[in-house]
Amino acid sequence: MRKIISAVILVFISSQPHASPCLHQNKLFELDQAYETALLQRDIKSLDKLLADDYYWVHNLASTKENKAQLFARLASPDKETKARTSHDLTSRKLANTVVVEGLSSVEKWNPDGTTFRTSRYQIMRTYVAINGKCQLLAVQSMKVWSSSEE
């Protein structure tokens, strides 16, 4: 009987999908910072690889909703220059091939004078999905929680 139970357990374990290395917390946080950097640098080529085809971003209070094409169009025609973007205080929650990263994103934007800047802090949730061993960002929701000055 023990041999049968052991065989069943072995078959069950071997049939389960193995977690993609990109879903490990440290790797995922690195990937999340790469997303912030690509946004800052308007690196559409890197974003195209990172973002899922069905990518969707709901901005502060649903003021803007963007799919992948809309994001790329916005990045191609900037109206405000961003000085820095950084994710911090991150945690993650994993289920199967999906991880939700939650935390804060601080965004510094130059003021019109070009010498001073303002900082906005956003509560973020980003959903990453591993497909065929590759992690892609599927969805983002951001909510402004603090600003050094109002726009």
C-alpha positions as CSV (number, residue, x, y, z in Angstrom):
1,M,0.0,0.0,0.0
2,R,2.8,2.4,0.8
3,K,4.4,1.8,-2.6
4,I,1.1,2.7,-4.3
5,I,0.7,5.9,-2.2
6,S,4.3,6.9,-2.9
7,A,3.8,6.2,-6.6
8,V,0.6,8.3,-6.7
9,I,2.4,11.2,-4.8
10,L,5.3,11.0,-7.2
11,V,3.1,11.1,-10.3
12,F,1.1,14.0,-8.8
13,I,4.3,16.0,-8.0
14,S,5.8,15.4,-11.4
15,S,2.6,16.4,-13.2
16,Q,2.5,19.8,-11.4
17,P,3.8,22.8,-13.3
18,H,7.1,24.0,-11.9
19,A,7.3,27.6,-10.9
20,S,9.1,29.7,-13.4
21,P,12.3,31.2,-12.0
22,C,11.0,34.7,-13.0
23,L,8.3,34.3,-10.4
24,H,10.7,34.1,-7.5
25,Q,10.3,37.2,-5.3
26,N,13.8,38.7,-5.9
27,K,13.7,38.1,-9.6
28,L,10.2,39.5,-9.8
29,F,11.2,42.7,-7.9
30,E,14.1,43.1,-10.3
31,L,11.7,42.7,-13.2
32,D,9.4,45.2,-11.6
33,Q,12.2,47.8,-11.4
34,A,13.1,47.1,-15.0
35,Y,9.5,48.0,-15.8
36,E,9.9,51.3,-14.0
37,T,13.2,52.0,-15.7
38,A,11.7,51.2,-19.2
39,L,8.8,53.6,-18.5
40,L,11.3,56.3,-17.4
41,Q,13.5,55.9,-20.5
42,R,10.5,55.4,-22.8
43,D,12.0,52.2,-23.9
44,I,9.2,50.8,-26.0
45,K,11.3,47.8,-27.2
46,S,11.9,46.6,-23.7
47,L,8.3,47.2,-22.7
48,D,7.1,45.3,-25.7
49,K,8.9,42.2,-24.5
50,L,7.8,42.7,-20.9
51,L,4.1,43.5,-21.4
52,A,1.6,40.9,-22.2
53,D,-0.5,41.5,-25.4
54,D,-3.5,42.0,-23.1
55,Y,-1.7,44.5,-20.8
56,Y,-4.0,47.0,-19.2
57,W,-3.2,49.9,-16.8
58,V,-5.8,51.7,-14.6
59,H,-4.4,55.0,-13.4
60,N,-5.3,57.1,-10.4
61,L,-9.1,57.1,-9.8
62,A,-9.5,55.5,-13.2
63,S,-8.7,58.9,-14.7
64,T,-6.9,57.1,-17.5
65,K,-7.1,53.5,-18.7
66,E,-4.4,52.3,-21.1
67,N,-3.8,49.2,-23.1
68,K,-0.4,48.4,-24.5
69,A,-0.8,50.4,-27.7
70,Q,-2.2,53.4,-25.9
71,L,0.8,53.4,-23.5
72,F,3.2,53.2,-26.3
73,A,1.5,56.1,-28.1
74,R,1.7,58.2,-24.9
75,L,5.4,57.4,-24.4
76,A,6.2,58.3,-28.0
77,S,4.8,61.8,-27.5
78,P,5.8,63.0,-24.1
79,D,4.3,66.1,-22.6
80,K,6.1,66.0,-19.2
81,E,9.6,64.8,-18.5
82,T,9.9,62.4,-15.7
83,K,13.1,62.7,-13.6
84,A,12.9,59.3,-11.7
85,R,10.7,56.3,-11.0
86,T,11.3,53.8,-8.2
87,S,9.2,51.0,-6.7
88,H,9.7,50.3,-3.0
89,D,8.1,48.6,0.0
90,L,7.1,45.8,-2.3
91,T,5.4,42.6,-1.3
92,S,4.1,39.8,-3.5
93,R,1.3,37.2,-3.5
94,K,1.6,34.1,-5.7
95,L,-1.0,31.7,-7.0
96,A,0.1,29.1,-9.6
97,N,1.7,31.0,-12.5
98,T,0.5,34.4,-11.3
99,V,2.1,36.9,-8.9
100,V,0.7,40.2,-7.7
101,V,3.3,42.7,-6.7
102,E,2.0,45.4,-4.3
103,G,3.8,48.4,-2.9
104,L,4.6,52.0,-3.7
105,S,6.0,53.7,-6.7
106,S,7.6,57.1,-6.3
107,V,7.6,59.3,-9.5
108,E,9.6,62.5,-9.7
109,K,8.6,65.0,-12.5
110,W,10.3,68.2,-13.4
111,N,8.5,71.4,-12.8
112,P,8.1,73.9,-15.6
113,D,11.1,75.8,-14.4
114,G,13.3,72.8,-15.3
115,T,15.4,73.1,-12.1
116,T,13.0,71.9,-9.4
117,F,10.8,68.8,-9.3
118,R,7.8,67.3,-7.5
119,T,7.3,63.8,-6.2
120,S,4.2,61.8,-6.3
121,R,3.8,58.5,-4.5
122,Y,1.4,55.8,-5.8
123,Q,0.0,52.6,-4.3
124,I,0.5,50.0,-7.0
125,M,-0.6,46.5,-7.8
126,R,1.0,44.8,-10.8
127,T,0.1,41.4,-12.0
128,Y,2.8,39.2,-13.5
129,V,2.0,35.9,-15.3
130,A,4.5,33.2,-16.3
131,I,3.8,31.7,-19.7
132,N,6.2,29.1,-21.1
133,G,8.9,30.2,-18.5
134,K,8.7,33.9,-19.4
135,C,7.1,36.4,-17.0
136,Q,5.0,39.2,-18.5
137,L,3.2,42.1,-16.9
138,L,-0.5,41.7,-17.5
139,A,-2.2,44.4,-15.5
140,V,-1.4,47.5,-13.4
141,Q,-3.5,49.6,-11.0
142,S,-2.1,52.7,-9.5
143,M,-3.6,55.2,-7.0
144,K,-1.9,58.4,-5.9
145,V,-1.5,58.5,-2.1
146,W,0.8,61.5,-1.7
147,S,2.3,64.4,-3.6
148,S,4.9,67.1,-2.7
149,S,2.8,69.6,-4.7
150,E,-0.4,69.4,-6.6
151,E,-0.3,69.6,-10.4
